[in-house]
Amino acid sequence: MTEIELAGDKVKLSLSVDDEGRVAFAGLHLVGAADACNLCRPYPEYTAPVVEVQLAGDDTMRHYTCHGATQAGRELRYVSHELEGGHLTLSLRSARLAVKQHFKLAGGGMIESWAEVTNISSAVQTLEYVSSLALPHIDACDYASWERYLWVNVPVNSWCAEAQWQRYSLPQLGLHRAYEQPLK
């Protein structure tokens, strides 16, 4: 197993690559917060892809509940990674797709994330969606830390005031913890 880390002064992102080449989140940690927890931790029985890619015609393991566990995402395997300054680029590949997943430290404890998807097969592929960040098991820490340390910044647009960033807690966006223990 290989470990890959992107660490800043306020946040540390850890990824793991298993023996089959699957890349998964090993953790998202707040650096220096005494009461913070590992905000994302893996469950050994389920390895979620770091990027979710839905192609037309593909099935998903959980299509009835969320845009997760996509077939194309599960097919991707680690090729290489590059860490330059505060920018981590993962190269992933399957028989159909090549994906470059980017994580960039943006200051203030923020991480920017985006994915580039390339069709490398001879067949036409219809891309239905791709995640910019697939962060599984975000509810793995205690509720107080989850409420206090997790925020989503959204650019709100209007006719003459584009990209006015608004900060929301997860409950403000309708994401509420429903269980004391994470589901398996």
C-alpha positions in Angstrom: 0.0 0.0 0.0 1.3 3.5 -1.0 0.4 6.6 1.0 0.1 10.1 -0.7 -0.2 13.3 1.3 -0.9 16.9 0.5 -0.3 19.0 3.7 -0.7 22.6 4.4 -0.6 24.7 7.5 -4.3 24.1 8.3 -5.3 20.9 6.5 -3.8 17.6 5.5 -5.3 15.3 2.8 -4.2 11.7 2.8 -4.7 9.2 0.0 -3.9 5.5 -0.2 -3.2 3.3 -3.2 -4.0 -0.4 -2.6 -2.3 -3.4 -4.2 -4.9 -3.4 -7.0 -4.2 0.3 -7.8 -7.4 1.7 -6.4 -7.0 5.1 -4.9 -9.1 6.0 -1.8 -9.2 8.8 0.8 -7.2 7.8 3.9 -8.2 10.9 5.8 -8.8 14.6 5.8 -7.3 16.2 8.9 -7.5 19.7 10.4 -4.0 20.6 11.5 -3.7 22.2 14.9 -7.4 22.0 15.9 -7.4 20.4 19.4 -11.0 19.2 19.2 -11.1 18.4 15.5 -11.2 14.9 14.2 -10.2 13.1 11.1 -13.0 14.5 9.0 -13.0 11.7 6.5 -11.9 8.1 7.3 -12.2 5.0 5.2 -14.1 1.9 6.1 -12.0 -1.3 5.2 -15.1 -3.0 3.7 -15.8 -0.3 1.1 -13.2 1.6 -1.0 -14.8 4.7 -2.6 -13.2 6.1 -5.7 -11.6 9.6 -5.3 -13.4 10.7 -8.4 -16.9 9.7 -9.6 -17.5 9.5 -13.3 -20.9 8.5 -14.7 -21.0 7.4 -18.4 -24.3 6.8 -20.2 -25.3 3.2 -20.0 -23.1 2.4 -16.9 -24.7 1.0 -13.8 -23.8 2.1 -10.3 -23.8 0.2 -7.0 -26.0 2.8 -5.3 -27.7 4.8 -8.1 -30.9 5.0 -6.1 -29.4 7.0 -3.3 -26.6 9.2 -4.6 -24.1 9.9 -7.4 -21.6 7.6 -5.9 -20.0 4.2 -6.5 -20.0 4.7 -10.3 -18.8 2.0 -12.5 -16.4 4.2 -14.4 -15.0 5.6 -11.1 -14.5 2.0 -9.7 -12.6 1.0 -12.9 -10.0 3.7 -12.5 -6.5 2.7 -11.3 -3.5 4.6 -10.2 -0.9 5.4 -12.8 1.2 8.1 -11.1 1.1 11.3 -9.1 2.9 14.6 -9.0 3.2 16.9 -6.0 4.5 20.4 -6.8 4.2 22.9 -4.1 0.7 22.8 -2.8 -0.7 21.1 -5.9 -1.2 17.3 -6.1 -2.1 15.8 -9.5 -3.2 12.1 -9.6 -3.2 10.3 -12.9 -5.8 7.5 -13.1 -6.6 5.2 -16.0 -9.0 2.5 -17.1 -9.6 0.8 -20.4 -12.0 3.6 -21.3 -10.8 6.8 -19.5 -7.8 8.7 -18.4 -8.5 11.1 -15.5 -6.3 13.7 -13.9 -7.6 14.5 -10.4 -6.3 17.8 -9.0 -6.1 18.9 -5.3 -4.6 22.3 -4.6 -4.1 24.0 -1.3 -5.9 27.3 -1.6 -5.0 28.9 1.8 -7.1 29.3 4.9 -7.6 25.6 5.2 -9.3 25.2 1.8 -8.6 22.7 -0.9 -9.6 23.3 -4.5 -10.4 20.1 -6.4 -11.2 19.4 -10.0 -11.0 16.6 -12.5 -10.1 16.3 -16.2 -11.6 13.3 -18.1 -10.3 12.0 -21.4 -11.9 9.3 -23.5 -9.1 6.9 -24.5 -11.3 4.2 -26.0 -12.3 3.9 -29.7 -16.0 4.1 -28.7 -17.9 7.3 -28.2 -18.6 7.9 -24.5 -21.3 10.1 -23.2 -20.2 11.8 -19.9 -23.2 12.3 -17.7 -21.3 13.7 -14.7 -18.0 13.9 -13.0 -17.3 14.9 -9.5 -14.9 17.7 -8.6 -14.5 16.1 -5.2 -15.8 12.8 -4.0 -15.3 12.8 -0.2 -16.8 9.7 1.3 -17.6 9.1 5.0 -17.6 12.8 5.8 -19.8 11.9 8.8 -17.1 9.7 10.4 -16.3 12.2 13.1 -18.3 13.5 16.1 -21.1 15.9 15.3 -19.6 18.9 17.1 -16.5 18.8 14.9 -18.5 18.2 11.8 -20.7 21.3 12.5 -17.8 23.5 13.6 -15.1 22.7 11.0 -16.8 21.7 7.7 -18.0 24.5 5.4 -18.9 24.7 1.8 -18.1 27.9 -0.2 -20.4 28.5 -3.1 -20.1 31.2 -5.8 -23.5 32.8 -6.0 -24.2 34.6 -9.3 -26.6 37.4 -10.2 -27.1 39.6 -13.2 -24.3 42.0 -12.3 -22.5 40.4 -9.3 -20.9 37.2 -10.5 -19.0 34.9 -8.2 -20.0 36.3 -4.9 -18.8 33.6 -2.5 -21.1 32.5 0.3 -20.1 30.2 3.1 -22.5 27.5 4.3 -22.4 24.9 7.0 -23.5 21.4 5.9 -26.8 21.6 7.7 -27.5 24.9 6.0 -27.3 23.0 2.7 -29.6 20.2 3.9 -26.9 17.7 5.0 -27.7 16.5 8.4 -26.2 13.6 10.4 -28.8 11.0 10.8 -26.9 8.3 12.7 -24.7 8.2 15.8 -22.4 5.7 14.0 -21.6 5.8 10.3 -23.5 3.3 8.2 -21.6 0.3 6.8 
